[in-house]
C-alpha cells in the first residue's frame, strides 16, 4: 500500500477472502488490513464472507496440496469477484498482495488474475512482483513496526488442517489463533 501511494497510484483495498477459517481468524485478518489502510488514508472495502460459495467451489479438492488445484480454484473465485468489483466501480486495473508471500506461486497467482481480467473488456491485472527489490523484507519490517498479526497458515480450513498435522509431527503445538504478532515476544 505504501509503495503504491509513493508512486502516485490511487488505490482502494478490497478485502474478499471467503476462504479464511475460522470466522475469528477472518475477522482478525480483515481488521489488521483495515487498520493499516486507515492509517494511510486508503479506502477499504469489505465484501461478503460467502464461505458457502467457497466450499462449493473447492468441493472434491480437500486433499490437494498447498499450491495445488484447490489454491487455483480459490484464487480464481477471489479474483473473479475482485475483477467484477473493479469493473462495477470503474477501475481499469487491479492487482493482489498474495504474491508477497514466499509460500505462494507467482505464476499461479498471476494466471488467475489475468484470467479474471480477461472476462471484462478494458480491465487489466497488474502482475507486479512485490517480492523483488526487498519487498518481502519491507513487508516484515512494516509488520513488526505495526505489530501486525502473524498468519501461520494460508487461511483455509484445509491449510489449517495440514499445517497442524505437520506441526504435531515435528512435536510442535497446533496453531493458536490470535496469539502471534510481529515485533512482540521476539517475533
C-alpha positions as CSV (number, residue, x, y, z in Angstrom):
1,X,0.0,0.0,0.0
2,X,2.8,2.4,0.9
3,X,4.7,1.8,-2.3
4,X,1.7,2.3,-4.5
5,X,0.9,5.6,-2.7
6,X,4.5,6.7,-3.1
7,X,4.2,6.0,-6.8
8,X,1.2,8.2,-7.0
9,X,-1.3,5.4,-7.6
10,X,-4.7,6.0,-6.2
11,X,-6.0,2.7,-4.8
12,X,-8.8,1.0,-2.9
13,X,-8.2,-2.1,-0.8
14,X,-10.7,-4.8,-1.5
15,X,-11.0,-7.5,1.2
16,X,-12.6,-10.6,-0.2
17,X,-11.4,-13.8,1.5
18,X,-14.3,-16.3,2.0
19,X,-11.6,-19.0,2.2
20,X,-10.4,-17.9,5.7
21,X,-11.4,-20.2,8.5
22,X,-12.5,-20.0,11.3
23,X,-14.5,-16.8,11.3
24,X,-12.5,-15.3,14.1
25,X,-9.3,-15.7,12.0
26,X,-11.1,-14.0,9.1
27,X,-12.2,-11.1,11.3
28,X,-8.7,-10.6,12.7
29,X,-7.0,-10.6,9.3
30,X,-9.7,-8.2,8.0
31,X,-9.2,-5.9,11.0
32,X,-5.5,-5.8,10.5
33,X,-5.8,-4.9,6.8
34,X,-8.4,-2.2,7.6
35,X,-6.3,-0.7,10.4
36,X,-3.3,-0.3,8.1
37,X,-5.4,1.1,5.2
38,X,-6.9,3.6,7.6
39,X,-3.5,4.8,8.8
40,X,-2.6,5.6,5.2
41,X,-6.0,7.1,4.3
42,X,-6.8,4.4,1.8
43,X,-10.3,3.4,1.0
44,X,-11.1,-0.1,2.3
45,X,-14.0,-2.2,1.0
46,X,-15.1,-5.4,2.7
47,X,-17.1,-7.8,0.6
48,X,-19.3,-10.6,1.8
49,X,-17.9,-13.6,3.7
50,X,-19.6,-16.1,1.5
51,X,-17.9,-19.2,2.8
52,X,-20.7,-21.5,1.4
53,X,-19.7,-20.4,-2.2
54,X,-16.0,-21.1,-1.4
55,X,-16.7,-24.6,0.0
56,X,-18.9,-25.3,-3.1
57,X,-16.1,-24.2,-5.5
58,X,-13.4,-26.3,-3.8
59,X,-15.5,-29.4,-3.2
60,X,-13.6,-32.5,-4.2
61,X,-10.2,-30.7,-3.7
62,X,-10.0,-31.1,0.0
63,X,-6.8,-33.2,-0.1
64,X,-4.9,-31.1,-2.7
65,X,-1.6,-29.9,-1.5
66,X,-0.7,-26.2,-1.0
67,X,-0.1,-24.5,-4.4
68,X,-2.3,-27.3,-6.0
69,X,-5.6,-27.3,-7.8
70,X,-7.5,-26.2,-4.7
71,X,-5.5,-23.0,-4.5
72,X,-6.1,-22.2,-8.2
73,X,-9.8,-22.6,-7.7
74,X,-9.7,-20.4,-4.6
75,X,-7.7,-17.7,-6.3
76,X,-10.0,-17.9,-9.3
77,X,-13.0,-17.3,-7.1
78,X,-11.5,-14.4,-5.3
79,X,-10.0,-12.8,-8.5
80,X,-13.3,-13.2,-10.4
81,X,-15.1,-11.3,-7.6
82,X,-12.4,-8.7,-7.5
83,X,-12.5,-8.2,-11.2
84,X,-16.3,-7.8,-11.1
85,X,-16.0,-5.2,-8.3
86,X,-13.3,-3.3,-10.3
87,X,-15.5,-3.1,-13.4
88,X,-18.5,-2.1,-11.3
89,X,-16.5,0.7,-9.7
90,X,-14.9,1.9,-12.9
91,X,-11.3,0.7,-12.2
92,X,-9.2,-0.3,-15.2
93,X,-6.5,-2.2,-13.3
94,X,-6.5,-4.5,-10.3
95,X,-3.7,-6.4,-8.5
96,X,-3.2,-8.5,-5.4
97,X,-0.8,-8.7,-2.5
98,X,-0.9,-12.5,-2.5
99,X,2.4,-12.7,-4.3
100,X,4.4,-11.1,-1.5
101,X,4.3,-14.4,0.3
102,X,7.2,-16.7,-0.5
103,X,4.7,-19.6,0.1
104,X,2.7,-18.7,-2.9
105,X,3.4,-19.5,-6.6
106,X,3.6,-16.2,-8.5
107,X,2.7,-17.9,-11.8
108,X,-0.4,-19.5,-10.3
109,X,-1.5,-16.1,-8.8
110,X,-0.8,-14.1,-11.9
111,X,-2.5,-16.7,-14.1
112,X,-5.7,-16.5,-12.0
113,X,-5.6,-12.7,-12.0
114,X,-5.1,-12.5,-15.8
115,X,-7.9,-15.0,-16.4
116,X,-10.3,-12.9,-14.3
117,X,-9.3,-9.7,-16.0
118,X,-9.8,-11.3,-19.5
119,X,-13.5,-11.7,-18.7
120,X,-14.0,-7.9,-19.0
121,X,-13.2,-5.5,-21.7
122,X,-10.8,-2.8,-20.6
123,X,-9.7,-4.5,-17.4
124,X,-6.1,-5.5,-16.7
125,X,-4.4,-7.4,-14.0
126,X,-1.1,-5.9,-12.8
127,X,1.4,-8.7,-12.4
128,X,3.9,-6.7,-10.4
129,X,6.4,-8.9,-8.4
130,X,6.1,-7.5,-4.9
131,X,8.9,-9.8,-3.6
132,X,11.6,-8.1,-5.7
133,X,13.7,-5.1,-4.6
134,X,13.4,-6.0,-0.9
135,X,9.6,-6.2,-0.9
136,X,9.3,-9.3,1.3
137,X,11.7,-7.8,3.8
138,X,9.8,-4.5,3.7
139,X,6.6,-6.4,4.5
140,X,8.2,-7.9,7.6
141,X,9.6,-4.6,8.7
142,X,6.2,-2.9,8.3
143,X,4.6,-5.9,10.1
144,X,7.0,-5.5,13.1
145,X,6.6,-1.7,13.3
146,X,2.8,-2.1,13.4
147,X,2.7,-5.3,15.4
148,X,0.5,-7.0,12.8
149,X,-1.0,-10.4,13.4
150,X,1.4,-13.1,12.2
151,X,-0.5,-15.5,10.0
152,X,0.7,-19.1,10.4
153,X,-1.2,-20.7,7.6
154,X,-2.8,-19.8,4.2
155,X,-6.2,-19.3,5.8
156,X,-8.4,-22.1,4.5
157,X,-9.5,-24.9,6.7
158,X,-7.5,-27.5,4.7
159,X,-4.3,-25.5,5.0
160,X,-5.0,-25.2,8.7
161,X,-5.5,-29.0,8.9
162,X,-2.3,-29.7,7.0
163,X,-0.3,-27.1,8.9
164,X,-1.4,-28.5,12.3
165,X,-0.6,-32.1,11.1
166,X,2.9,-31.0,10.1
167,X,3.4,-29.2,13.4
168,X,2.3,-32.1,15.5
169,X,4.6,-34.4,13.5
170,X,7.5,-32.1,14.4
171,X,6.5,-32.1,18.1
172,X,5.0,-28.6,18.0
173,X,1.7,-27.4,19.2
174,X,-1.3,-26.7,17.0
175,X,-1.8,-23.1,15.8
176,X,-3.3,-20.9,18.4
177,X,-5.5,-18.2,16.8
178,X,-4.9,-14.6,17.5
179,X,-1.7,-15.2,19.6
180,X,1.3,-14.3,17.5
181,X,2.1,-10.7,16.4
182,X,5.1,-9.4,14.7
183,X,7.5,-7.4,16.8
184,X,6.1,-8.9,20.0
185,X,7.8,-11.5,22.1
186,X,10.8,-11.7,19.8
187,X,8.9,-12.5,16.6
